[in-house]
């Protein structure tokens, strides 16, 4: 090849130029692949988790969303403490948990709702007609798409209890 380059400089430069263009194209292709893989890894590593609670007794109505204004954690920002609604920031399998402490002779039914449909329900039985504190809890695993909404809703009854450290809580996380 050395003799060929000495005898034919123009051909040698054309070959090197072609090789340089090919390598530049390959490097650009590898950069694009690397960027896509980095985005995929970031998507998998995005953490989503929240726990929100209520610090004082309250009252809600049948069919109303329970709003948990005090959040202990809101990694990923999916839970809105003003509305009580969690909005999935990304697709995935999520687990949700609700714990409701009823009191004041009221049986409290609370369900976990996904996009308007109740999935599971909990009950705290205050139906013994005495000043009674009872709690109920439940959890559900749901496959969510980005933008899906999940919340805790009062199905029946209305009075819930919390004092100081949150007793009535709503939590969720991405598996």
C-alpha positions, -999 to 999 in steps of 0.1 A, spaced: 0 0 0 29 23 7 41 21 -29 5 27 -41 2 59 -20 36 72 -32 26 66 -68 -10 77 -65 -14 105 -38 -49 114 -51 -63 79 -48 -48 76 -13 -64 109 -2 -98 98 -16 -96 65 3 -87 83 36 -114 109 30 -140 81 25 -128 62 55 -130 94 76 -166 101 64 -175 65 72 -160 67 107 -178 100 114 -211 85 104 -205 55 127 -195 77 156 -227 98 151 -248 66 150 -231 54 183 -238 87 199 -275 85 190 -277 49 203 -260 60 236 -284 88 240 -314 65 236 -300 40 260 -293 67 286 -329 79 283 -342 44 288 -320 39 319 -332 73 333 -368 62 327 -362 30 347 -345 47 375 -370 74 380 -384 68 415 -421 74 423 -434 71 458 -457 90 481 -473 88 516 -498 114 526 -519 117 557 -543 137 578 -533 152 611 -567 159 626 -602 144 627 -624 153 598 -656 147 579 -662 140 542 -692 131 522 -702 100 503 -686 99 469 -660 125 478 -623 122 474 -604 121 507 -578 148 505 -546 140 524 -530 175 527 -499 165 547 -474 145 526 -445 127 543 -429 118 509 -437 127 473 -408 114 453 -416 120 416 -442 146 423 -472 124 414 -494 131 444 -513 164 446 -520 173 483 -546 199 473 -568 175 453 -559 142 469 -553 127 435 -522 108 423 -513 112 386 -489 86 373 -458 104 360 -448 73 339 -461 39 328 -456 10 352 -469 -13 379 -479 7 410 -490 -4 445 -514 17 465 -524 15 502 -551 32 522 -556 31 559 -588 48 573 -594 53 610 -632 58 616 -648 71 648 -679 86 663 -702 57 658 -698 59 620 -689 30 597 -665 43 572 -660 27 537 -631 40 517 -621 27 482 -590 31 461 -603 45 427 -584 42 394 -597 66 366 -632 66 381 -635 29 389 -633 15 425 -607 -13 427 -606 -22 464 -624 -10 495 -617 -9 532 -641 -6 561 -638 7 597 -668 -5 616 -682 21 639 -717 6 636 -720 -5 672 -735 29 681 -710 39 707 -679 61 707 -657 37 689 -624 39 670 -619 13 644 -595 11 614 -595 -6 581 -569 -9 554 -564 -24 519 -539 -23 491 -540 -29 453 -514 -33 426 -524 -15 394 -508 -13 359 -509 24 351 -502 45 320 -487 79 323 -515 103 332 -537 77 349 -553 90 381 -557 72 415 -574 85 446 -591 74 479 -628 80 479 -654 78 507 -680 52 497 -701 54 528 -699 70 562 -681 103 566 -661 106 598 -624 98 599 -598 103 626 -562 113 629 -543 131 657 -508 144 656 -490 117 637 -511 107 607 -533 77 613 -555 80 582 -531 77 553 -528 71 515 -496 58 499 -484 46 466 -452 36 448 -439 24 415 -426 -12 416 
